């Protein structure tokens, strides 16, 4: 199979997920034309460097390189003869997106258990952080959305997110176990006389500040050695959202279910304005690429049948 055939499969898979992928398609086809003219059967780092250096500007070189490298990660999962060039060889954007950290279920349990040991002892605060972290991992909500929830937003139909991104509202169905956990939390609030209209409250009777939640999460992560002390990188609160999205996609891939429908449903659930924003979670987690590729092949075979 020629590299151009691999690009065709790669582009078709992305478009089946709802992406236009026109710019990436053009970049990859121009590159493989160049590579095949040099008799390359596999992706070669040296050839990629040479082609990207011919770009008209550093910005275009960086864009070309990033698109080709993502393709290399995908195709390397199928055949290790394809090389993966190093990240950032042509520089990074001014505001690079932080690398995601996929937390394991045991790490999440440890975080939630450690939260119950926070102070003040006998107050609602430890229970708040315990249930807040659990809700973020169980629903993929943004931290700002969770902290903006009011008690009345917890309904029989799910959680009403009134302050989503771009001020969009949505109804978030929740699993029965999540509902039970929130009911237990509200019962604890009654026992501890923790009033307030917010769903999650601390000793002030109000929801904690977002910056405070960040600090608490980092402190617990340092204590559990999930994050290195003093390091600027490592797991963040937002990675609980990433964990939810990736586990959802991972389950879909292994079950070989309808990828496109699942992606659309997940995008709506997460409150994304575009499907491409949801696909980033897959793209940022290379270990899933092989599974999704296999699911994509099943999807294409089903259409041909």
Long-range contacts (C-beta under 8 A, 24 or more apart in sequence): 2-32, 2-36, 2-41, 3-32, 3-35, 3-36, 3-40, 3-41, 3-42, 3-43, 4-29, 4-32, 4-33, 4-36, 6-32, 6-71, 6-75, 7-32, 7-71, 10-71, 10-74, 10-75, 12-296, 12-300, 13-292, 13-293, 13-296, 14-279, 16-259, 16-260, 16-296, 16-299, 16-300, 17-259, 17-260, 17-263, 17-275, 17-279, 18-260, 18-263, 18-264, 18-275, 18-276, 18-279, 19-275, 19-276, 19-279, 23-67, 24-67, 24-70, 24-71, 27-63, 27-64, 27-67, 27-68, 28-67, 28-68, 28-71, 31-64, 31-68, 42-79, 42-81, 42-82, 42-83, 43-68, 43-71, 43-72, 43-75, 43-76, 43-82, 43-83, 43-84, 44-83, 45-83, 45-84, 45-85, 45-86, 48-72, 48-85, 49-85, 49-89, 52-90, 58-90, 58-91, 61-90, 62-90, 62-91, 62-92, 62-93, 64-90, 65-89, 65-90, 66-90, 70-283, 73-286, 73-289, 74-289, 74-293, 77-286, 77-289, 77-290, 77-293, 78-290, 78-293, 97-284, 98-233, 98-236, 98-238, 99-233, 99-284, 100-239, 100-242, 100-246, 100-281, 100-284, 100-285, 101-234, 101-235, 101-236, 101-239, 101-242, 102-239, 102-242, 102-243, 102-246, 102-285, 103-137, 103-226, 103-235, 103-239, 103-240, 103-243, 107-224, 107-226, 107-235, 108-133, 108-134, 108-137, 108-240, 108-243, 110-224, 110-226, 111-217, 111-220, 111-221, 111-224, 111-226, 114-220, 114-223, 114-224, 115-216, 115-220, 118-216, 120-203, 122-192, 123-192, 123-194, 123-202, 123-203, 124-188, 124-189, 124-192, 124-194, 124-201, 124-202, 124-203, 125-202, 125-203, 125-208, 127-185, 127-188, 128-185, 128-200, 128-201, 128-202, 128-208, 129-208, 129-213, 129-216, 131-181, 131-182, 131-185, 131-200, 132-200, 132-213, 133-217, 133-237, 133-240, 134-178, 134-181, 135-178, 135-181, 135-182, 136-237, 136-240, 136-241, 136-244, 137-240, 137-243, 137-244, 138-174, 138-175, 138-177, 138-178, 138-244, 139-172, 139-174, 139-178, 139-244, 140-240, 140-241, 140-244, 140-245, 140-248, 140-269, 140-270, 141-172, 141-241, 142-238, 142-241, 142-271, 143-210, 143-213, 143-237, 143-238, 144-210, 145-271, 146-199, 146-200, 147-198, 147-200, 147-207, 147-208, 147-210, 147-213, 148-207, 149-198, 149-199, 149-200, 149-207, 150-197, 150-198, 150-199, 151-186, 151-197, 151-198, 151-199, 152-197, 153-199, 154-182, 154-186, 154-199, 161-271, 164-271, 165-271, 165-273, 166-273, 168-271, 168-273, 170-268, 170-271, 172-269, 213-237, 241-270, 242-281, 242-284, 245-270, 245-278, 245-281, 246-281, 246-282, 246-285, 246-288, 249-281, 249-282, 249-288, 249-292, 250-288, 250-291, 252-295, 253-288, 253-291, 253-292, 253-294, 253-295, 254-291, 256-294, 256-295, 256-298, 257-295, 258-299, 259-292, 259-295, 259-296, 259-299, 260-299
